[in-house]
């Protein structure tokens, strides 16, 4: 009922409508084959495959090791195109953990909300980020995260930026394998980028234990070190091939 002011009924102001919150999909049901498919992500794969490959050509190594079902991609980060590397390893959907501000951008925000991107307010330990990621993994879906938190624009890119914690916590709590991947060289226009995917890492040594923050930090450090190892192993392999050609 309208309230009265000085004997005159006060009318409600309907001119100012609250801003409608933009809808964001989070969970995607499995199809008959048990796969969690994102049709919008499939559309983006189709739309950007050719222009991405032509402008930033790349080679993927070890990507066939990624199997159906939940996993957590953990890799280093140079540019926006990096999100397509995990997406190329599977025909399932992938939930990308990204800065919350990106979900409000005109173009990026639209596709991010439609592929169930998980907003990170701060450093990946944000409670909302963690809860969303846990829900996705428990639903049998894939998550991808760049622990550096931002694009690495420093120096020659040989050293990763400080890793924010969180990936190991998610993997341990849900007993989900981690797929480490490393972008071995900074993506450059018309130069081939080498991206290596390692064997799935099961952090089983941390299961069924009461863990401290130091334990989670130790597990995250193992993930970071594995990226350095993958890059070193790949470069050694390329050097060996080059030397073999020279001897012939």
N, C-alpha and C positions, 0 to 999 in steps of 0.2 A: 504493500500500500504506500502511495506517495505521502511523504511527510509534508506538514504545513509550515509555512514561514510567513509570519504577520498575517495569518488568516487565509493565505492563498496557498493552495496545494502546490508543492514543489515538483516539477517535472524532472525526470531522469534525463541526463544528457546521453543520447545514443550516437552522437556524432563521432565520438572518439572510441574507436574499436581497438581492443588490444591486438598487438601484433601477433599474427598467427605463427606458431612455432613450426619450423620446417620439419616435415616428417623424415625420419631416418630409419631405414630397414636395418635390422641387426641379425636375426636368425633366419636361415634359409633351410626349408625342409629337404630331406633326402628324397631322391626319386626312386623308382622301382629297382634301380641298380645299386642303390645305396649311396649315390653321389649327390653332393650338395652343389647344385649348379646355379650360377648367377647369370641369367640371360643378358643382363645389361653389361656385365664384364665380358661376356662372349662377343657382344656387339663392339665393345671397345677394342678387344683383341683383333677383330676383323678390320675395324676402321683404321687402327694405328700400326698394324704390323708392317705394312710396306713402307710408309713414310718414316717410321722409326728406324727400320733396318737400312734404308737408303741414306738417311742423314747420319745416324749413329750405328754403323754396322757393328755386329758383335758375334762372338762365338761362345756357346755355352758348353761347359764340360761337366760331366757327372749328373746332369739334370734328370737322366732316366732312373736315377735311384729313388726319386720321390714317388711314393706310393699313394694310393687312395686312402683317405681317412685323415684324422686330425694330425697336425704338426705345427711347429713354430719356426718360421724362417727367420734367421738372424743374420744380418749382413751389414756391410759398411755402406756409406751413402755419399754420392757426389752430386746427383741432379734428380729432377723430377722423374725423368725417364726410368730411373732405377726400379721403380715399382713394377715395370713390365717384365723384369727378369724372373722373379718368382712366378708371375702369372704365366710365363712361357713353359713352366715345368709341369703343368697340370691342366686338365680340362675341368677341374673343380673350381669353386669360388675361393677367393683369398680375401680375408679381412685385413686391411692395412691399418696399422696404428699410425696416426698422423696428427700434426698440430691441430688443435681445436679450431683455430682461426681459419684454416684452409677450408673447412666445411661451410664457411660463409662467403667464400669467393664465388663470383658469378658462374664461371664454367667448371672449375675444379670441384666446387662444392656440390654441384648437381650430380656429377658422376660419383663423388665420394659417398654421398648419402645413399645412392642407389646400389652401391656395391658393399654396403654395410661397413664402411670405414669406422674405425674406433677412435674417437677424439681423445687426445692427450692434452690435458691442461698444463702440465708442467714437465715431469721427467719420466713418465711411464709408471711411477709409483702412485700416481693420482688414483684415488679409490674408485672413481667412476670408470677409469680406464681399465683397472684391474678387474672389476666386476664384469664389465662387458666382455673382456677377453676370456675370462673364465667361463662365462655362459656359452660363448662361441665354441670353445674347445670341448666343453662337455657335451655340446650338441653334435660333435663329430666333425667340426669344420676346421679350416686352416687359418692361421694368423701369420702376418708378416710384420716384422718390426725392424727399425734401424736404431739401435741403441745409442748412436752418436747424437740423436735427437735433432740434428740439423745437417745441412749439406756441408761437406768438408771442402772449404775453399782455401785452406791454409797451405802455404808452402807448395811442395811438389806432391802432396797427398800420400806420401809414403807412411806417415804416422797417422793412425786413426785419432779422431777426437776422443776425449774422455767418454767412456761408455756409461750410460745411465742404467741402473739396475732395473730388474723387473722380468726379463725373459726367463731367467733361471727359476724364479719364483713360480711363474706360470707353468713351466715345464714340470717342476717337481710336484706342485699341488694337483695337477691333472694327470701326471704320469704320461706326458706327451713327449714324443721325440722332437729334438731340435734339428733343423736342417741348416747347418752353417753354410753361408755362401760369401764369397769375396769377389769384389770387382777389382781386378788386378791392376788396372790402369785407368786414369781419369778418362771418361768418355769425351772424345773430341770429334768434331764434324769430319766425316769421311775417313776416320781412323778406326781400325778394328779394336773393340773393347773385349777383353777376355774375362769371362765370368765363370768361376769355378764353384760347383756345389759339392759339398763333402758328404760323407756317409752320415746317416742319421745318428745323432748323439743321444743316448739314453742316460740320464743322470741318476741311474739306479742306486749309486752309492749314497744318495741323499734320501732315498725312500725310507719310510718307517722309522724316522728319527725325529727327535725334537731338535729343530734347527734354530740357530741364532742368526742374527743379521750378518755376522761374520761368515757363516756357512753359505748364505745366499750370495754374498759378495765374492766368495771364493769360487762358487759355481759360475757366476757371471764372468769372472776373470778367465776361467777355463774356456768359455765360449769365445771371448775376445782372442785369446792365444791361439785357438784353433783357426781363426781367420788368418792370422799371421802365418801359421804353419801351412795352410792351404796355398796361400800366395807364394811362399817360398818353394814349396814342392812343385807348383806349376811352373815357376820360372826356371827351376832346375831342370825340369823335363824339357822345356823349350830350348834351353842352352845345350842340353845333351843332343837333341835332334839337330841343332845347328852345327855342332861339332862333328856329328856323324856325317852330315852332308859335305862338310869341308874335306873330310878324309877320303871321300869317294872320288 
